[in-house]
Amino acid sequence: MEHSVSRSTLKRFSTGVATKEERQEVVAHLLHECTICAAILRDLARPRVPARSYGAALDRFEREMRRALAPLPLPMPAAAPQADRDSSKEMLILV
């Protein structure tokens, strides 16, 4: 298959800065099932972040979540108001 699309055009396409004409050219080329350019685009789309970078971000996320979800101190229950009545006069009636 003829490769009318350059690697630099594929890179611009993958980053969203290709011109309208370049985008149309790349799409038309890919529709002809060019596996080489499809593989190049997949590679360009792969994030270039070292795996160890995720560890620090996940540790920070876990720390913040633990802090945010830590149990809050419970308020002291308010004392029930005392009635001015003689408790000896109260009667419990069971039905």
N, C-alpha and C positions, 0 to 999 in steps of 0.2 A: 504494500500500500504506500502511496506517495504521502509524504509528510509535509504538507503545505503549512502546517502550524508549527511555529518554533516553540522551543521550551520557554522562552521569555514571554511569549504570548500566552502559553498555558499558565505560567505563573501569574500574569496579570489577571487572567480569567479566574484563577482560584482565589485571588485576593479581592476580586470585585472591582478592579480598576481598568479592566479592558474596555476598549471603545465598543460601541454598538456593532460596528463592522467586525471587530475581532471576536466578539461573543458569538455572532452569527456564524463566523468561519469555524470556530471551535465546535459549536453544536453540530453544524453540518458535517464536520469531520468525524465527530464521535458517533453520529448516526450511521456512518459507514462502518461502524463496529471496529474502530482502530483500538485494539487491545493495548498497544504500546502507549498511546496517549492517555487512555483511560487509567493505566497503571501509574503513569507520571502524575496525573491529577490526583489519584488516591494518595500517592506519596506526598504531594504538596499539601494536601488537606490534613495530613496527620500532624497532630500537635508536636512541637519540638520542645517539650518541657521535660527536664530530667525527672525520673521517678521519685527521687528524694525530695523534690519540691512539694509533692503532694503530702508527704508525711508532716511537714511543718504546718501546712494549712489545715490538715485534719486535726492535728494536735490542738491548734488554736481554736478551731471550731468546737472540739469536745470541751475544752476548758471554758469557753464562753457559755456553752449550753449548760454545763454543770453549775456555773455561777448563776445563770438566769433561772434555772430550775431548782436551785437550792431551796429547801423548805424555809419559808418565812416564819419568824417567831409568831406563835399564835397569841392573840390578845387575851388578856385575863378575863374570864367571864365576870360580868357585872353581878354584884351581889343582888339577890332577889329582894325586892322591897318587903320589909317586915310589916305585917298587918297589925293594927291596934286591936287585937282581939284576944280573948282568953282561949288558949288552945285546949284547955280542959273542957270547954263548952262545945267543941267541935265534935260532930258525930259522923261516923261513916255509916252510910246506909247501903247495904248490898241488896240488890234486887235479883 
